[in-house]
Amino acid sequence: MRKNIRLIGHSDQGGRPDALQVMVHRGFAYVAHPWSQGFSIIDVRDPEESG
């Protein structure tokens, strides 16, 4: 059972299923895709706090 978790969004990362490492810095998630040789940058800021 999930407690205190609320889904607020979803990203398929451009169809790249090989996300291996995630680092979050200043509201952005940097996701490495080693097998498809690239990375994604995803805005993970809370939209309610953006004002």
C-alpha distance matrix in Angstrom:
0.0 3.8 6.5 10.1 10.1 12.5 14.2 17.9 19.7 20.1 23.0 24.1 26.5 29.5 28.4 28.3 25.5 26.7 25.2 25.6 25.9 24.7 26.5 26.1 29.2 30.3 27.7 28.1 26.2 28.6 27.3 29.5 30.1 32.4 33.0 33.8 35.7 34.5 32.0 30.1 30.1 27.3 27.4 24.1 25.5 23.8 25.9 25.8 27.6 30.2 32.0
3.8 0.0 3.8 6.8 6.3 9.0 11.0 14.6 16.5 17.3 20.3 21.9 24.0 27.2 26.5 26.4 23.9 25.1 23.2 23.7 23.6 22.0 23.5 22.8 25.8 26.7 24.1 24.6 22.9 25.6 24.6 27.1 28.0 30.5 31.4 32.0 33.7 32.2 29.4 27.3 27.0 24.0 23.9 20.5 21.8 20.1 22.2 22.2 23.9 26.5 28.3
6.5 3.8 0.0 3.8 5.5 8.6 11.6 14.7 17.3 18.8 21.9 23.9 25.8 29.1 28.8 28.7 26.5 27.5 25.2 25.6 25.0 22.9 23.9 22.7 25.3 25.8 23.4 24.5 23.3 26.2 25.8 28.5 29.9 32.5 33.7 34.2 35.6 33.8 30.8 28.5 27.7 24.7 24.0 20.4 21.0 19.0 21.3 20.7 22.1 25.1 26.7
10.1 6.8 3.8 0.0 3.8 6.7 10.2 12.6 15.6 17.6 20.8 23.3 24.8 28.2 28.4 28.3 26.5 27.5 24.8 25.3 24.2 21.7 22.2 20.5 22.8 22.9 20.5 22.0 21.2 24.4 24.5 27.5 29.2 32.0 33.6 33.8 34.9 32.8 29.5 27.0 25.7 22.6 21.5 17.8 17.9 15.7 18.1 17.3 18.5 21.6 23.2
10.1 6.3 5.5 3.8 0.0 3.8 6.7 9.5 12.1 13.9 17.0 19.5 21.2 24.5 24.6 24.7 23.0 24.1 21.5 22.4 21.6 19.0 19.9 18.3 20.9 21.2 18.4 19.5 18.4 21.6 21.4 24.5 26.0 28.9 30.3 30.3 31.6 29.5 26.3 23.7 22.6 19.5 18.6 15.1 15.8 13.8 16.1 16.0 17.6 20.2 22.1
12.5 9.0 8.6 6.7 3.8 0.0 3.8 6.2 9.3 11.6 15.1 17.9 19.8 22.8 23.2 23.8 22.5 24.1 21.6 23.1 22.4 19.6 20.5 18.6 21.0 20.8 17.7 18.7 18.0 21.3 21.2 24.6 25.9 29.1 30.3 29.9 31.3 28.9 25.7 22.8 21.6 18.1 17.0 13.7 14.2 11.9 13.4 13.5 15.6 18.0 19.7
14.2 11.0 11.6 10.2 6.7 3.8 0.0 3.8 5.8 7.9 11.5 14.3 16.4 19.2 19.7 20.5 19.4 21.3 19.1 21.0 20.6 18.0 19.2 17.6 20.1 20.1 16.7 17.0 16.2 19.3 18.9 22.2 23.1 26.5 27.5 26.8 28.4 26.0 22.9 19.9 19.0 15.5 14.8 11.9 13.2 11.4 12.5 13.5 15.9 17.5 19.5
17.9 14.6 14.7 12.6 9.5 6.2 3.8 0.0 3.8 7.3 10.7 14.0 15.7 18.3 19.4 20.5 20.1 22.1 19.6 21.8 21.1 18.1 18.9 16.7 18.8 18.2 14.5 15.1 15.0 18.3 18.5 22.0 23.1 26.7 27.9 26.8 28.0 25.3 22.1 18.7 17.3 13.6 12.2 9.7 10.5 8.5 9.0 10.4 12.9 14.1 16.1
19.7 16.5 17.3 15.6 12.1 9.3 5.8 3.8 0.0 3.8 7.0 10.4 12.1 14.6 15.8 17.0 17.0 19.1 17.0 19.5 19.2 16.4 17.7 15.9 18.1 17.9 14.2 13.8 13.3 16.2 16.0 19.4 20.2 23.9 24.9 23.5 24.8 22.1 19.1 15.7 14.7 11.0 10.4 8.8 10.6 9.9 10.0 12.5 14.8 15.0 17.4
20.1 17.3 18.8 17.6 13.9 11.6 7.9 7.3 3.8 0.0 3.8 6.8 9.0 11.4 12.2 13.5 13.4 15.8 14.0 16.9 17.2 15.0 16.9 15.9 18.5 19.0 15.4 14.1 12.8 15.0 14.0 17.0 17.3 20.9 21.6 20.1 21.8 19.4 16.7 13.5 13.4 10.2 11.0 10.1 12.8 13.0 13.3 16.1 18.0 18.0 20.6
23.0 20.3 21.9 20.8 17.0 15.1 11.5 10.7 7.0 3.8 0.0 3.8 5.3 7.7 8.9 10.2 10.8 13.2 11.6 14.9 15.3 13.5 15.6 15.1 17.6 18.5 15.2 13.0 11.4 12.8 11.5 14.2 14.1 17.9 18.5 16.7 18.3 15.9 13.4 10.2 10.7 8.2 10.1 10.3 13.5 14.7 14.9 18.2 19.7 19.1 22.0
24.1 21.9 23.9 23.3 19.5 17.9 14.3 14.0 10.4 6.8 3.8 0.0 3.8 5.5 5.4 7.0 7.7 10.6 10.0 13.7 15.0 14.1 16.8 17.2 19.9 21.2 18.2 15.6 13.4 13.8 11.6 13.4 12.4 15.9 15.8 14.0 16.2 14.4 12.6 10.2 12.0 10.5 13.1 13.6 17.1 18.4 18.7 22.0 23.5 22.8 25.8
26.5 24.0 25.8 24.8 21.2 19.8 16.4 15.7 12.1 9.0 5.3 3.8 0.0 3.8 5.5 5.6 7.6 9.4 8.4 12.0 12.9 12.0 14.5 15.1 17.5 19.0 16.4 13.3 11.1 10.8 8.7 10.4 9.6 13.3 13.7 11.6 13.2 10.9 8.9 6.5 8.7 8.2 11.5 12.7 16.2 18.3 18.8 22.4 23.3 22.3 25.5
29.5 27.2 29.1 28.2 24.5 22.8 19.2 18.3 14.6 11.4 7.7 5.5 3.8 0.0 3.8 5.6 8.7 10.9 10.9 14.6 15.9 15.4 17.7 18.4 20.5 21.8 19.3 16.0 14.2 13.5 11.5 12.5 10.9 14.2 13.9 11.0 12.9 10.9 10.0 8.2 10.7 10.7 13.8 15.7 19.0 21.0 21.0 24.6 25.7 24.3 27.3
28.4 26.5 28.8 28.4 24.6 23.2 19.7 19.4 15.8 12.2 8.9 5.4 5.5 3.8 0.0 3.8 6.2 9.1 10.3 14.0 16.1 16.3 19.2 20.3 22.8 24.5 21.9 18.7 16.4 15.6 12.9 13.3 10.9 13.8 12.7 10.3 13.1 12.1 11.8 10.7 13.6 13.6 16.8 18.0 21.5 23.3 23.5 26.9 28.2 27.2 30.2
28.3 26.4 28.7 28.3 24.7 23.8 20.5 20.5 17.0 13.5 10.2 7.0 5.6 5.6 3.8 0.0 3.8 5.6 7.1 10.6 12.9 13.7 16.8 18.5 21.1 23.3 21.1 17.8 14.9 13.5 10.3 10.0 7.2 10.1 9.2 7.2 10.0 9.3 9.2 9.1 12.5 13.1 16.7 17.8 21.5 23.6 24.4 27.9 28.7 27.9 31.1
25.5 23.9 26.5 26.5 23.0 22.5 19.4 20.1 17.0 13.4 10.8 7.7 7.6 8.7 6.2 3.8 0.0 3.8 5.9 9.1 12.1 13.2 16.8 18.7 21.8 24.2 22.0 18.9 15.7 14.6 11.0 10.7 8.1 10.5 9.4 8.9 11.9 11.8 11.4 11.4 14.6 14.7 18.2 18.5 22.2 24.1 25.2 28.4 29.4 29.0 32.3
26.7 25.1 27.5 27.5 24.1 24.1 21.3 22.1 19.1 15.8 13.2 10.6 9.4 10.9 9.1 5.6 3.8 0.0 3.8 6.0 9.4 11.4 15.0 17.5 20.6 23.5 21.8 18.6 15.1 13.3 9.5 8.1 5.4 7.1 6.5 7.2 9.6 10.0 9.9 11.0 14.3 15.1 18.7 19.0 22.8 25.0 26.5 29.7 30.3 30.0 33.4
25.2 23.2 25.2 24.8 21.5 21.6 19.1 19.6 17.0 14.0 11.6 10.0 8.4 10.9 10.3 7.1 5.9 3.8 0.0 3.8 6.2 7.7 11.3 13.8 17.0 19.8 18.2 15.1 11.5 10.0 6.2 5.7 4.9 7.6 8.9 9.3 10.6 9.8 8.3 8.9 11.6 12.2 15.7 15.7 19.5 21.8 23.6 26.7 27.0 26.9 30.4
25.6 23.7 25.6 25.3 22.4 23.1 21.0 21.8 19.5 16.9 14.9 13.7 12.0 14.6 14.0 10.6 9.1 6.0 3.8 0.0 3.8 6.8 10.3 13.5 16.7 20.0 19.0 16.1 12.3 10.5 7.1 5.7 6.1 7.2 9.2 10.9 11.4 11.1 9.8 11.1 13.4 14.4 17.6 17.3 20.9 23.3 25.6 28.5 28.4 28.5 32.1
25.9 23.6 25.0 24.2 21.6 22.4 20.6 21.1 19.2 17.2 15.3 15.0 12.9 15.9 16.1 12.9 12.1 9.4 6.2 3.8 0.0 3.8 6.7 10.2 13.3 16.8 16.2 13.5 9.9 8.0 5.7 5.3 7.8 9.0 12.0 13.3 12.8 11.7 9.6 10.6 11.9 13.0 15.8 15.4 18.6 21.3 23.9 26.7 26.2 26.3 30.0
24.7 22.0 22.9 21.7 19.0 19.6 18.0 18.1 16.4 15.0 13.5 14.1 12.0 15.4 16.3 13.7 13.2 11.4 7.7 6.8 3.8 0.0 3.8 6.7 10.0 13.3 12.5 10.0 6.4 5.6 4.6 6.6 9.7 11.9 14.8 15.3 14.9 12.8 9.8 9.5 9.7 10.2 12.5 11.8 14.9 17.6 20.3 23.0 22.4 22.6 26.3
26.5 23.5 23.9 22.2 19.9 20.5 19.2 18.9 17.7 16.9 15.6 16.8 14.5 17.7 19.2 16.8 16.8 15.0 11.3 10.3 6.7 3.8 0.0 3.8 6.6 10.2 10.3 8.3 5.6 5.2 6.6 8.8 12.4 14.4 17.7 18.0 16.9 14.5 11.2 10.8 9.7 10.4 11.9 11.2 13.6 16.6 19.5 22.1 20.9 21.0 24.8
26.1 22.8 22.7 20.5 18.3 18.6 17.6 16.7 15.9 15.9 15.1 17.2 15.1 18.4 20.3 18.5 18.7 17.5 13.8 13.5 10.2 6.7 3.8 0.0 3.8 6.8 6.6 5.5 4.3 6.2 8.7 11.7 15.2 17.6 20.7 20.6 19.6 16.7 13.1 11.7 9.5 9.2 9.5 8.3 10.2 13.2 16.2 18.6 17.2 17.4 21.1
29.2 25.8 25.3 22.8 20.9 21.0 20.1 18.8 18.1 18.5 17.6 19.9 17.5 20.5 22.8 21.1 21.8 20.6 17.0 16.7 13.3 10.0 6.6 3.8 0.0 3.8 5.6 5.5 6.5 7.9 11.3 14.1 17.6 19.9 23.2 22.8 21.3 18.3 14.7 13.3 10.4 10.6 10.0 9.6 10.3 13.6 16.3 18.6 16.5 16.4 20.0
30.3 26.7 25.8 22.9 21.2 20.8 20.1 18.2 17.9 19.0 18.5 21.2 19.0 21.8 24.5 23.3 24.2 23.5 19.8 20.0 16.8 13.3 10.2 6.8 3.8 0.0 3.8 5.8 8.5 10.6 14.1 17.2 20.6 23.1 26.2 25.5 24.1 20.7 17.2 15.2 11.7 11.2 9.4 9.1 8.4 11.6 14.1 16.1 13.6 13.2 16.7
27.7 24.1 23.4 20.5 18.4 17.7 16.7 14.5 14.2 15.4 15.2 18.2 16.4 19.3 21.9 21.1 22.0 21.8 18.2 19.0 16.2 12.5 10.3 6.6 5.6 3.8 0.0 3.8 6.8 9.9 13.0 16.5 19.5 22.5 25.3 24.3 23.4 20.0 16.3 13.6 10.2 8.6 6.2 5.4 4.8 8.4 10.8 13.2 11.3 11.0 14.7
28.1 24.6 24.5 22.0 19.5 18.7 17.0 15.1 13.8 14.1 13.0 15.6 13.3 16.0 18.7 17.8 18.9 18.6 15.1 16.1 13.5 10.0 8.3 5.5 5.5 5.8 3.8 0.0 3.8 6.4 9.6 13.0 15.9 18.9 21.7 20.6 19.7 16.2 12.5 9.9 6.5 5.5 4.6 5.4 7.0 10.7 12.7 15.7 14.4 13.6 17.4
26.2 22.9 23.3 21.2 18.4 18.0 16.2 15.0 13.3 12.8 11.4 13.4 11.1 14.2 16.4 14.9 15.7 15.1 11.5 12.3 9.9 6.4 5.6 4.3 6.5 8.5 6.8 3.8 0.0 3.8 6.2 9.8 12.8 15.8 18.5 17.7 17.1 13.9 10.2 7.9 5.6 5.0 6.4 6.4 9.3 12.6 14.8 17.9 17.1 16.7 20.4
28.6 25.6 26.2 24.4 21.6 21.3 19.3 18.3 16.2 15.0 12.8 13.8 10.8 13.5 15.6 13.5 14.6 13.3 10.0 10.5 8.0 5.6 5.2 6.2 7.9 10.6 9.9 6.4 3.8 0.0 3.8 6.7 9.9 12.6 15.7 14.9 13.8 10.7 7.0 5.9 4.7 6.6 9.1 10.0 12.9 16.3 18.3 21.5 20.6 19.9 23.7
27.3 24.6 25.8 24.5 21.4 21.2 18.9 18.5 16.0 14.0 11.5 11.6 8.7 11.5 12.9 10.3 11.0 9.5 6.2 7.1 5.7 4.6 6.6 8.7 11.3 14.1 13.0 9.6 6.2 3.8 0.0 3.8 6.6 9.6 12.4 11.9 11.4 8.8 5.4 5.1 6.4 7.9 11.2 11.8 15.2 18.2 20.1 23.4 23.0 22.5 26.2
29.5 27.1 28.5 27.5 24.5 24.6 22.2 22.0 19.4 17.0 14.2 13.4 10.4 12.5 13.3 10.0 10.7 8.1 5.7 5.7 5.3 6.6 8.8 11.7 14.1 17.2 16.5 13.0 9.8 6.7 3.8 0.0 3.8 6.0 9.2 9.2 8.3 6.5 4.5 6.7 9.1 11.3 14.8 15.6 19.0 22.0 23.9 27.2 26.8 26.2 29.9
30.1 28.0 29.9 29.2 26.0 25.9 23.1 23.1 20.2 17.3 14.1 12.4 9.6 10.9 10.9 7.2 8.1 5.4 4.9 6.1 7.8 9.7 12.4 15.2 17.6 20.6 19.5 15.9 12.8 9.9 6.6 3.8 0.0 3.8 5.8 5.6 5.8 5.2 5.2 7.7 11.1 13.1 16.8 17.8 21.4 24.3 25.8 29.2 29.2 28.5 32.1
32.4 30.5 32.5 32.0 28.9 29.1 26.5 26.7 23.9 20.9 17.9 15.9 13.3 14.2 13.8 10.1 10.5 7.1 7.6 7.2 9.0 11.9 14.4 17.6 19.9 23.1 22.5 18.9 15.8 12.6 9.6 6.0 3.8 0.0 3.8 5.7 4.9 6.5 7.9 11.1 14.3 16.7 20.3 21.3 24.8 27.7 29.4 32.8 32.6 31.9 35.5
33.0 31.4 33.7 33.6 30.3 30.3 27.5 27.9 24.9 21.6 18.5 15.8 13.7 13.9 12.7 9.2 9.4 6.5 8.9 9.2 12.0 14.8 17.7 20.7 23.2 26.2 25.3 21.7 18.5 15.7 12.4 9.2 5.8 3.8 0.0 3.8 5.3 8.0 10.2 13.1 16.6 18.7 22.5 23.5 27.1 29.8 31.3 34.7 34.9 34.1 37.7
33.8 32.0 34.2 33.8 30.3 29.9 26.8 26.8 23.5 20.1 16.7 14.0 11.6 11.0 10.3 7.2 8.9 7.2 9.3 10.9 13.3 15.3 18.0 20.6 22.8 25.5 24.3 20.6 17.7 14.9 11.9 9.2 5.6 5.7 3.8 0.0 3.8 5.9 8.6 11.1 14.8 17.0 20.8 22.3 25.9 28.6 29.7 33.2 33.5 32.4 35.9
35.7 33.7 35.6 34.9 31.6 31.3 28.4 28.0 24.8 21.8 18.3 16.2 13.2 12.9 13.1 10.0 11.9 9.6 10.6 11.4 12.8 14.9 16.9 19.6 21.3 24.1 23.4 19.7 17.1 13.8 11.4 8.3 5.8 4.9 5.3 3.8 0.0 3.8 7.2 10.6 14.0 16.8 20.5 22.3 25.6 28.7 29.9 33.5 33.4 32.1 35.7
34.5 32.2 33.8 32.8 29.5 28.9 26.0 25.3 22.1 19.4 15.9 14.4 10.9 10.9 12.1 9.3 11.8 10.0 9.8 11.1 11.7 12.8 14.5 16.7 18.3 20.7 20.0 16.2 13.9 10.7 8.8 6.5 5.2 6.5 8.0 5.9 3.8 0.0 3.8 7.1 10.4 13.4 17.0 19.0 22.2 25.4 26.5 30.1 29.9 28.5 32.0
32.0 29.4 30.8 29.5 26.3 25.7 22.9 22.1 19.1 16.7 13.4 12.6 8.9 10.0 11.8 9.2 11.4 9.9 8.3 9.8 9.6 9.8 11.2 13.1 14.7 17.2 16.3 12.5 10.2 7.0 5.4 4.5 5.2 7.9 10.2 8.6 7.2 3.8 0.0 3.8 6.8 9.9 13.4 15.3 18.5 21.8 23.0 26.6 26.2 25.0 28.6
30.1 27.3 28.5 27.0 23.7 22.8 19.9 18.7 15.7 13.5 10.2 10.2 6.5 8.2 10.7 9.1 11.4 11.0 8.9 11.1 10.6 9.5 10.8 11.7 13.3 15.2 13.6 9.9 7.9 5.9 5.1 6.7 7.7 11.1 13.1 11.1 10.6 7.1 3.8 0.0 3.8 6.3 9.9 12.0 15.3 18.4 19.4 23.0 22.9 21.6 25.1
30.1 27.0 27.7 25.7 22.6 21.6 19.0 17.3 14.7 13.4 10.7 12.0 8.7 10.7 13.6 12.5 14.6 14.3 11.6 13.4 11.9 9.7 9.7 9.5 10.4 11.7 10.2 6.5 5.6 4.7 6.4 9.1 11.1 14.3 16.6 14.8 14.0 10.4 6.8 3.8 0.0 3.8 6.8 9.3 12.1 15.5 16.5 20.1 19.6 18.2 21.8
27.3 24.0 24.7 22.6 19.5 18.1 15.5 13.6 11.0 10.2 8.2 10.5 8.2 10.7 13.6 13.1 14.7 15.1 12.2 14.4 13.0 10.2 10.4 9.2 10.6 11.2 8.6 5.5 5.0 6.6 7.9 11.3 13.1 16.7 18.7 17.0 16.8 13.4 9.9 6.3 3.8 0.0 3.8 6.0 9.2 12.2 13.2 16.7 16.6 15.5 19.0
27.4 23.9 24.0 21.5 18.6 17.0 14.8 12.2 10.4 11.0 10.1 13.1 11.5 13.8 16.8 16.7 18.2 18.7 15.7 17.6 15.8 12.5 11.9 9.5 10.0 9.4 6.2 4.6 6.4 9.1 11.2 14.8 16.8 20.3 22.5 20.8 20.5 17.0 13.4 9.9 6.8 3.8 0.0 3.8 5.8 9.0 9.8 13.3 13.0 11.7 15.3
24.1 20.5 20.4 17.8 15.1 13.7 11.9 9.7 8.8 10.1 10.3 13.6 12.7 15.7 18.0 17.8 18.5 19.0 15.7 17.3 15.4 11.8 11.2 8.3 9.6 9.1 5.4 5.4 6.4 10.0 11.8 15.6 17.8 21.3 23.5 22.3 22.3 19.0 15.3 12.0 9.3 6.0 3.8 0.0 3.8 6.5 8.6 11.6 11.4 11.3 14.8
25.5 21.8 21.0 17.9 15.8 14.2 13.2 10.5 10.6 12.8 13.5 17.1 16.2 19.0 21.5 21.5 22.2 22.8 19.5 20.9 18.6 14.9 13.6 10.2 10.3 8.4 4.8 7.0 9.3 12.9 15.2 19.0 21.4 24.8 27.1 25.9 25.6 22.2 18.5 15.3 12.1 9.2 5.8 3.8 0.0 3.8 6.1 8.8 7.8 7.8 11.4
23.8 20.1 19.0 15.7 13.8 11.9 11.4 8.5 9.9 13.0 14.7 18.4 18.3 21.0 23.3 23.6 24.1 25.0 21.8 23.3 21.3 17.6 16.6 13.2 13.6 11.6 8.4 10.7 12.6 16.3 18.2 22.0 24.3 27.7 29.8 28.6 28.7 25.4 21.8 18.4 15.5 12.2 9.0 6.5 3.8 0.0 3.8 5.4 5.5 6.8 9.7
25.9 22.2 21.3 18.1 16.1 13.4 12.5 9.0 10.0 13.3 14.9 18.7 18.8 21.0 23.5 24.4 25.2 26.5 23.6 25.6 23.9 20.3 19.5 16.2 16.3 14.1 10.8 12.7 14.8 18.3 20.1 23.9 25.8 29.4 31.3 29.7 29.9 26.5 23.0 19.4 16.5 13.2 9.8 8.6 6.1 3.8 0.0 3.8 5.4 5.2 7.5
25.8 22.2 20.7 17.3 16.0 13.5 13.5 10.4 12.5 16.1 18.2 22.0 22.4 24.6 26.9 27.9 28.4 29.7 26.7 28.5 26.7 23.0 22.1 18.6 18.6 16.1 13.2 15.7 17.9 21.5 23.4 27.2 29.2 32.8 34.7 33.2 33.5 30.1 26.6 23.0 20.1 16.7 13.3 11.6 8.8 5.4 3.8 0.0 3.8 5.6 6.2
27.6 23.9 22.1 18.5 17.6 15.6 15.9 12.9 14.8 18.0 19.7 23.5 23.3 25.7 28.2 28.7 29.4 30.3 27.0 28.4 26.2 22.4 20.9 17.2 16.5 13.6 11.3 14.4 17.1 20.6 23.0 26.8 29.2 32.6 34.9 33.5 33.4 29.9 26.2 22.9 19.6 16.6 13.0 11.4 7.8 5.5 5.4 3.8 0.0 3.8 5.3
30.2 26.5 25.1 21.6 20.2 18.0 17.5 14.1 15.0 18.0 19.1 22.8 22.3 24.3 27.2 27.9 29.0 30.0 26.9 28.5 26.3 22.6 21.0 17.4 16.4 13.2 11.0 13.6 16.7 19.9 22.5 26.2 28.5 31.9 34.1 32.4 32.1 28.5 25.0 21.6 18.2 15.5 11.7 11.3 7.8 6.8 5.2 5.6 3.8 0.0 3.8
32.0 28.3 26.7 23.2 22.1 19.7 19.5 16.1 17.4 20.6 22.0 25.8 25.5 27.3 30.2 31.1 32.3 33.4 30.4 32.1 30.0 26.3 24.8 21.1 20.0 16.7 14.7 17.4 20.4 23.7 26.2 29.9 32.1 35.5 37.7 35.9 35.7 32.0 28.6 25.1 21.8 19.0 15.3 14.8 11.4 9.7 7.5 6.2 5.3 3.8 0.0
